[in-house]
Amino acid sequence: MIDPAQKREDWRQIIAEIEAGGMTAAEISRTINVPESTLRNWKRGNEPLHYHGTALLNLHRARTMPVSPTAKLSATDLDLWGKKRP
């Protein structure tokens, strides 16, 4: 059971921010390995599976948060397929 006090992600907003950063829905879908129809469903309010939600959050972080040139990479700085952040 989900604790109501837990923060719920606003997937529509997360996707909108990635798109505002220059990625199309097709690019987002390919990057996190889901059909575009699945991405559209998330925009309509459906919840992604944990695995896909994590991939989407990692992509959001990589596309919206600046990284210092001297920052060290951690495991969370890698996407689910082991590539370094852009």
Secondary structure as UniProt FT lines:
FT   TURN            4..5
FT   HELIX           11..20
FT   TURN            21..22
FT   HELIX           25..32
FT   HELIX           36..43
FT   TURN            44..45
FT   HELIX           50..64
FT   TURN            69..70
FT   HELIX           75..77
FT   TURN            80..81
//
